[in-house]
Amino acid sequence: MKKAVSILAMTLCIVFLFSSCQSAEKKYNAGVEAMNAKNWDEAISCFSDLKYEDSENLLATCKKEKGMNEKADYKFINDLSKAVMKRHDLSMQNKDIEICIDYELNALSKYKDEDFYDKDLKALAVKYINGVQLQKDALSEVEGGQQIKHYQGFAERLTALKSITDKYGLLKDNED
């Protein structure tokens, strides 16, 4: 009798563990599906408290994506991409530098006061905008100071732009 009870208990444990693994796999797959559909809340719900494969990393990714979509992060990256390309186009059309700078400032200045999920991206956004503003300020300087200020702004813009490109993939799909 003891042997039968032991076998029954072991069988129940195996069945429980097997069904638990299956439900973890189902929950994981549902989370991956929700993540691929960019349904961040559902994906976060699936991955929360799940210890299966790389679910902890996927949970962190989903939380970040949700935050960056809800706050100004991706809107800024999108607007920055458009502004950079438009400034380039205006420059190629031999438009006055002031027109190019004003376009960027009008498109991006609002982001200095916006809330970002990624604080590093916020700092880079402010650095970029400050660089554009420095170039704008340089236009009203006397000739000697004008070039120095303009190139300081240029350096700030490019430094921020390089970091945003490297870390966030800005313009990665743009052949131009």
Buried (B, 14 or more C-beta within 10 A) or exposed (E): EEEEEEEEEEEEEEEEEEEEEEEBEEBBEBBBEBBEEEBBEBBBBBBBEBEBEEBEEBBEBBBBBBBBEEBBBBBBBEBBBBBBEBBEEBEEEEEEBEEBBBBBBEBBEBBEEEEBBBEEBBEBBBBBBBBBBBBBBBBEEEEEEBEEBBEBBBEBBEBBBEBBBEEBEBBEEEEE
